[in-house]
Amino acid sequence: MAEHYDILGVSRQATEAEIKKAYRKLAREFHPDANPGDAEAEARFKEIANAYEVLGDSERRARYDRFGDDGLGGSGGQQGNPFGAGGLGDIFETFFGGGNPFGGPSGPSGPPRGEDLETALNIDLRDAVFGGEQMVNVRTAIACDPCEATGAEPGSGTSRCGECGGSGQVQRVRQSILGQMVSASQCPTCSGRGETIDHVCKVCKGEGRKIETVSYTVDVPAGVDSGSTLRLTGRGAVGPRGGATGDLYVHINVEEDENFLRDGHDLLLRQPIGFAQAALGAELLIETLEDPETLLVPAGTHSGRRFRLRGHGVPMINGRGRGDLLVELVVATPSDLTDEQDALLRQFAELRGEEVAPADPGFFSKVKSAFK
């Protein structure tokens, strides 16, 4: 693993100001917003943020200089610790609601991570089956350009917090049955950063970020269904004053199709067919989500019979292959017969020995009146 100093491009003798300057420059260069879709830049940004989290904290930097990564709370730091991974600090946190009751501050905290965001994406069935790129618009926090995400007016800077003296924590003394107890908590003036802004940026009001609507490209995988959620790492809100970026969660909703009904990985198509075609057999051209397919319908096919066109359904999102297209035939009864067609059907019914209503148009009126 590369050294944190090498990641930020500074020497081991670099000052706090030099480390902060290097971090801000690299963070802006490799930020996900400046490199959409670049996984390598995203990984580099996380590496830079992690390095600054260590070197930007004087106490953690001192431990790192002496012990390397093992001094940062890894497995090496837990050997022989009877209180577990958290040590005494966790016990004091549990019982006294703050830091070490004997007054040992943990040092200023880095800028907080940005919020995770959620949005919904409506797509049609074809996009769900074949996948592809979709655009989403998100109201989010982005880095403030005028102040370079510092929250300070250009040319201005920061000063050590007067309330906590740069530690990021304030100590409070209270009496208990055990005597005088000292607890430490986050400084309310600097929010645990240990420094305050000399002149607040007029654009972002000291936040180091501003709210705008941003468009992102979402790669929708083939076979996705309603209820699926896609996670876009680093596409959430930017953290205040150079903090890391949260993630964006995109909830998928597949709209109903007017022709096809989805059932898992299969599609169902209800295909109308004429009475004569069903009785005598026919060759139908069936619509699919791709090219039309020919379906041979045998004579004597009844309404509701299903035929399977293999491989014309929905792709398996986590595997290989596709579902099938089920074609359900619906025999259509004609309601607009001509006189000639009416006569032919009556002749057909007579040959079949089937009783039908007489051709007299007033027949049904008489039947209705009989049941009143």
C-alpha positions in Angstrom: 0.0 0.0 0.0 1.3 3.4 -0.9 2.4 5.8 1.9 -0.1 8.5 2.8 2.6 11.1 2.2 3.2 9.8 -1.3 -0.5 9.7 -2.1 -0.8 13.4 -1.3 2.6 14.2 -3.0 4.1 15.8 0.1 7.2 15.1 2.2 7.2 13.8 5.7 8.3 17.3 6.9 5.3 19.0 5.2 3.4 21.5 7.4 -0.4 21.3 8.1 -1.0 24.0 5.6 1.0 22.2 2.9 -0.9 19.0 3.5 -4.3 20.7 3.4 -3.3 22.5 0.2 -2.2 19.3 -1.5 -5.4 17.5 -0.5 -7.7 20.2 -1.8 -5.9 20.3 -5.1 -6.0 16.6 -5.6 -9.6 16.2 -4.3 -10.8 18.7 -6.9 -8.9 17.0 -9.7 -10.1 13.5 -8.9 -13.6 14.3 -7.5 -16.3 12.0 -9.0 -18.3 15.1 -10.1 -15.3 16.1 -12.3 -14.8 12.6 -13.6 -18.2 11.0 -14.2 -18.1 7.3 -14.9 -14.3 7.1 -14.2 -13.9 4.2 -11.7 -10.1 4.8 -11.5 -10.5 8.4 -10.6 -13.1 7.5 -8.0 -10.8 5.0 -6.4 -8.0 7.6 -6.4 -10.3 10.1 -4.7 -11.1 7.7 -1.9 -7.4 7.0 -1.5 -6.7 10.8 -1.2 -9.5 11.3 1.3 -8.2 8.5 3.4 -4.7 9.8 3.4 -5.8 13.3 4.4 -8.0 11.8 7.2 -4.8 10.5 8.7 -2.3 13.3 7.9 -4.8 16.1 8.5 -5.1 15.1 12.2 -2.0 15.9 14.1 -2.4 13.1 16.7 -3.2 10.5 14.0 -0.3 11.7 11.9 2.1 11.3 14.9 1.0 7.8 15.5 1.3 7.0 11.8 4.8 8.5 11.7 5.9 6.2 14.5 4.0 3.0 13.8 2.7 3.2 10.3 -0.9 1.9 9.6 -0.6 -0.4 12.6 -0.8 2.7 14.9 -4.1 3.8 13.5 -6.3 1.4 15.3 -5.7 -1.8 13.3 -5.0 -5.2 14.7 -1.6 -4.2 16.0 -3.2 -1.6 18.2 -5.5 -4.2 19.9 -2.8 -6.6 21.1 -2.9 -7.0 24.9 -5.9 -4.6 25.3 -8.3 -6.1 27.9 -11.1 -3.7 26.9 -11.4 -4.8 23.3 -10.9 -2.8 20.1 -12.3 0.4 21.5 -10.2 0.5 24.6 -10.9 2.7 27.6 -12.3 5.5 25.3 -15.4 3.4 24.4 -16.1 2.6 28.0 -15.9 6.3 29.0 -18.1 7.2 26.0 -20.7 4.7 27.3 -20.8 5.8 30.9 -20.0 9.5 30.7 -21.4 10.5 27.3 -18.1 12.0 26.0 -14.4 11.5 25.8 -11.9 10.5 28.4 -13.1 11.8 31.8 -9.5 12.5 32.7 -9.3 15.2 30.0 -7.6 13.5 27.1 -9.0 15.0 23.9 -9.1 12.9 20.8 -8.2 15.8 18.4 -10.1 17.7 15.8 -12.3 15.7 13.4 -12.1 15.9 9.6 -14.9 17.3 7.4 -18.0 15.1 7.6 -19.1 12.9 4.7 -21.9 14.2 2.4 -25.4 12.8 2.6 -26.6 9.7 0.7 -29.4 10.6 -1.8 -32.3 8.7 -3.3 -34.2 9.2 -6.5 -36.7 7.2 -8.6 -36.2 6.3 -12.3 -39.2 5.3 -14.5 -38.3 3.2 -17.5 -40.4 1.3 -20.1 -40.4 -2.5 -20.5 -38.1 -2.4 -23.5 -35.4 -0.5 -21.5 -35.8 -2.9 -18.6 -35.3 -6.0 -20.9 -32.4 -4.7 -22.9 -30.8 -2.2 -20.4 -28.9 0.9 -21.4 -28.0 4.4 -20.3 -30.6 6.6 -18.6 -30.4 10.1 -17.3 -31.5 11.2 -13.8 -31.7 14.7 -12.4 -30.8 15.1 -8.7 -31.0 18.1 -6.4 -27.7 17.8 -4.6 -24.8 19.6 -2.9 -21.8 20.2 -5.1 -18.4 21.8 -4.3 -18.5 25.6 -4.2 -16.2 26.9 -6.9 -15.4 30.5 -5.7 -14.0 29.3 -2.4 -12.7 25.9 -3.7 -14.9 24.1 -1.2 -13.1 25.7 1.8 -16.0 27.8 2.9 -13.8 30.9 3.2 -13.7 33.9 0.9 -10.9 33.8 -1.7 -7.8 35.1 -0.1 -9.1 34.4 3.3 -8.3 31.4 5.5 -9.0 29.8 8.9 -7.9 30.4 12.4 -7.6 28.1 15.5 -10.9 27.9 17.2 -11.0 30.2 20.3 -13.4 28.1 22.3 -11.6 24.7 22.0 -8.1 25.9 21.3 -7.9 23.8 18.1 -8.6 20.5 19.8 -12.1 20.2 18.3 -13.5 19.3 21.8 -14.6 21.2 24.8 -14.3 19.8 28.4 -17.1 20.1 31.0 -16.7 19.5 34.7 -19.6 18.1 36.7 -20.0 16.7 40.2 -21.0 13.2 40.8 -21.1 10.8 43.7 -17.6 9.7 42.6 -16.3 13.3 42.8 -15.5 15.8 40.1 -15.8 14.3 36.6 -14.5 15.8 33.4 -16.1 14.9 30.0 -15.2 16.0 26.5 -17.7 16.7 23.7 -17.6 18.2 20.2 -16.9 21.9 20.1 -20.2 23.6 19.1 -18.3 26.6 17.7 -16.2 24.8 15.1 -18.2 21.5 14.9 -15.2 19.5 16.0 -12.9 20.9 13.2 -10.6 22.8 15.6 -10.7 25.9 13.3 -13.0 28.7 12.3 -13.3 30.6 9.1 -11.9 34.2 9.1 -14.2 35.5 6.4 -17.1 33.3 5.3 -17.7 32.7 1.6 -20.6 34.8 0.4 -21.7 32.2 -2.1 -21.9 29.1 0.2 -22.1 30.9 3.6 -19.2 28.9 4.9 -20.5 25.4 3.9 -18.0 24.9 1.1 -20.8 23.6 -1.0 -23.9 24.8 -2.8 -27.2 23.2 -3.9 -27.8 22.6 -7.6 -29.6 20.2 -9.9 -27.1 17.7 -11.4 -27.7 15.2 -14.2 -26.1 11.7 -13.9 -26.0 8.8 -16.4 -27.3 5.6 -15.0 -26.2 2.3 -16.5 -29.4 0.1 -16.3 -28.5 -3.6 -16.5 -30.5 -5.8 -18.8 -33.3 -7.7 -17.0 -33.9 -5.2 -14.2 -37.3 -5.1 -12.6 -39.5 -2.8 -10.5 -38.2 -2.6 -6.9 -34.5 -2.9 -7.9 -32.1 -0.3 -6.5 -28.9 0.8 -8.2 -26.1 2.3 -6.1 -24.0 5.0 -7.6 -20.9 5.4 -5.4 -19.7 8.9 -5.0 -22.8 10.5 -6.7 -24.5 11.7 -3.5 -24.0 15.1 -1.8 -20.6 16.6 -1.3 -19.6 16.9 2.3 -19.2 20.3 3.9 -15.8 22.0 3.4 -14.2 19.3 1.4 -15.8 16.3 3.0 -16.2 13.0 1.1 -19.1 12.5 -1.2 -22.1 10.3 -0.3 -23.8 7.8 -2.6 -26.8 8.0 -4.8 -29.5 5.2 -4.7 -31.7 4.9 -7.8 -34.9 3.1 -7.3 -36.2 1.5 -10.5 -39.9 1.5 -11.6 -40.8 -0.4 -14.8 -43.9 1.0 -16.4 -46.6 -1.3 -17.7 -46.6 -2.2 -21.4 -49.7 -2.0 -23.5 -48.9 -5.3 -25.3 -46.7 -7.4 -23.1 -47.2 -8.6 -19.5 -44.1 -9.6 -17.5 -44.1 -12.7 -15.4 -40.6 -13.1 -13.9 -38.3 -13.7 -16.8 -41.2 -14.6 -19.2 -43.4 -12.3 -21.2 -47.0 -12.9 -22.0 -48.7 -11.6 -25.2 -52.4 -12.0 -25.8 -52.8 -12.4 -29.6 -56.2 -12.0 -31.3 -57.0 -14.6 -33.9 -60.0 -14.9 -36.2 -62.7 -17.7 -35.8 -61.9 -19.2 -39.2 -58.1 -19.0 -38.5 -58.5 -20.9 -35.2 -60.8 -23.5 -36.8 -58.8 -24.1 -40.0 -55.2 -23.2 -38.9 -53.1 -20.3 -39.9 -49.7 -18.7 -40.1 -49.5 -15.6 -37.8 -46.8 -13.0 -37.7 -46.2 -12.4 -33.9 -44.8 -9.1 -32.5 -41.8 -9.5 -30.1 -39.5 -6.9 -28.5 -37.1 -7.6 -31.3 -38.0 -8.8 -34.9 -41.4 -10.4 -35.6 -41.6 -14.2 -35.5 -43.8 -16.6 -37.4 -46.2 -18.8 -35.4 -47.9 -21.8 -37.0 -51.4 -22.3 -35.5 -52.8 -25.8 -36.0 -56.4 -26.3 -37.0 -58.9 -26.6 -34.2 -57.0 -24.2 -31.8 -59.2 -23.0 -29.0 -59.2 -19.6 -27.3 -56.7 -19.4 -24.4 -54.2 -21.9 -25.9 -50.6 -20.8 -25.3 -47.5 -21.2 -27.5 -44.0 -20.7 -26.3 -41.3 -18.7 -28.3 -38.1 -19.6 -26.5 -35.5 -17.0 -25.8 -37.7 -14.0 -26.5 -38.3 -13.1 -22.8 -36.3 -11.2 -20.2 -32.6 -11.8 -19.6 -31.4 -13.3 -16.4 -29.9 -10.3 -14.6 -27.4 -12.4 -12.6 -26.8 -15.2 -15.0 -27.0 -16.3 -18.6 -29.9 -16.9 -20.9 -33.4 -15.4 -21.3 -36.9 -16.2 -20.5 -39.6 -17.0 -23.1 -42.4 -15.3 -24.8 -45.8 -16.9 -24.2 -48.4 -16.2 -26.9 -51.9 -16.7 -25.7 -54.4 -16.9 -28.6 -57.8 -15.1 -28.1 -60.4 -16.1 -30.7 -62.2 -13.0 -31.7 -66.0 -13.2 -32.3 -67.1 -11.0 -35.3 -69.7 -8.5 -34.4 -70.1 -6.6 -37.8 -71.1 -9.4 -40.2 -72.3 -8.5 -43.6 -75.5 -10.2 -45.0 -73.4 -12.6 -47.0 -71.2 -13.5 -44.0 -74.3 -14.0 -41.9 -75.9 -16.3 -44.4 -72.7 -18.4 -44.7 -72.4 -18.8 -40.9 -76.0 -19.9 -40.7 -75.4 -22.4 -43.4 -72.3 -23.6 -41.4 -74.4 -23.9 -38.2 -77.0 -25.9 -40.0 -74.4 -28.3 -41.3 -73.0 -28.6 -37.8 -76.5 -29.2 -36.4 -76.2 -26.1 -34.1 -79.2 -24.1 -33.1 -78.7 -20.3 -33.7 -81.0 -17.3 -33.3 -83.2 -16.6 -36.2 -82.3 -13.8 -38.7 -85.4 -11.8 -37.6 -83.9 -8.5 -36.1 -86.8 -8.2 -33.6 -86.2 -11.6 -32.1 -84.1 -10.4 -29.2 -86.6 -7.6 -28.4 -89.3 -10.3 -27.9 -87.0 -12.3 -25.7 -86.2 -9.3 -23.5 -89.9 -8.5 -23.1 -90.7 -12.1 -22.0 -88.3 -11.8 -19.0 -89.7 -8.4 -17.8 
